[in-house]
Amino acid sequence: MPSLRDAGNWFLIRAAPSAYCRMTIAHDDPVYAPRLQLARELVRSLGGPSSQHVIAPYFGISQPRMSELSRDLVERCTIEWLVRRIHHLGGSVTITVTLGDSTRDWSTAMRARSRARRAAP
């Protein structure tokens, strides 16, 4: 672990990625499900967990990372990284966005708020 004396020299600080880059992601986070889906497709495409020593490194996925993916540990994998690996394997990713009319929802909420203010004594 770097000392406080090295804090001013940020370029001197060398740390293992697992020590400082591990971010926990909640299972109800909206980003978790797409990450998990992409990771599972990668593992499936490469032949399952047994491919982590031979096949995955050929496609640029290290053995420790492939082990994490096969165990559904996606905290260290960004969506960008996963999409790039899928593209490298010859696959593609399609994103579908479903979003309601936010302006209408906002207008309805503001009208209700305005009516409530006028009705208050």
C-alpha positions, 0 to 999 in steps of 0.5 A, a space after each residue: 500500500 502506498 504511503 502518504 508521503 507518495 500521495 503527491 507523486 501519484 505516478 509512483 504509486 503502483 498497486 495491484 488492480 484487485 486492491 484498488 479497482 475492485 468495485 462492488 456492484 449490487 445485483 439490483 443495479 441496472 448495469 448488473 444484468 447486461 454485464 452478466 448476460 454478456 459474460 455468460 454469452 462469452 463463457 458459453 461461446 468459448 466452451 464453458 469454464 473448462 476453456 479458461 486455460 487454452 481457448 480464452 487466452 487465444 482470444 485475449 481473455 486471461 485465465 483469472 478473468 475467464 475464471 471470474 466470468 465463469 463464476 458470474 463475477 462481473 464487478 471488474 468487467 466493464 460493458 465496453 470490455 465485454 462488448 469488445 471481447 464479443 466483437 473479437 470473437 466475431 459476435 455482435 451486441 444489440 441494445 434495446 432501450 425502452 423509455 417512456 415519455 419523461 416530459 409528459 410524466 414531468 408535466 403531470 407531476 408539475 400540474 398536480 403539484 400546482 393544484 395541490 398548492 392552490 388547494 392548500 389554505 
